[in-house]
Amino acid sequence: MWLYLAALLGLYFLRRWYRERQTVENLREKSVLITGCDSGFGNLLARQLDARGLRVLAACLTPQGAEQLRKATSARLQTVILDVTRTDSIAAATAWVKGQDSWVLFPSLG
């Protein structure tokens, strides 16, 4: 019985080691688009990814939220105003994002 437990424990640590070894190449050259960055989870995620060195494209609902986020982060983080209820706002944000090298889209509901 102890042999099975030791084997399972060994497999667990082997799997954990293998997963931690995997990395994404050129991570700092990739951009992450996050919506709902005025407050809450989107704001926190944008700050943390910026602190880790990723380029963050942060979509905020209000200019005040965008300004607060811009002041609290580095130059790698860029903000855009996005109101999903207005098609002109969506079109402007889409045109802005197309000019970037986006890698991941993270929709957050503020």
Protein Blocks (a to p, Z undefined) as FASTA:
>chain_A
ZZmmmmmmmmmmmmmmmmmmpccehklmpccddehilgmjllmmmmmmmmnopacddddf
bfklmmmmmmmmcfkbccddddfkbmklmmmmmmmmmmpccfbdcddeZZ
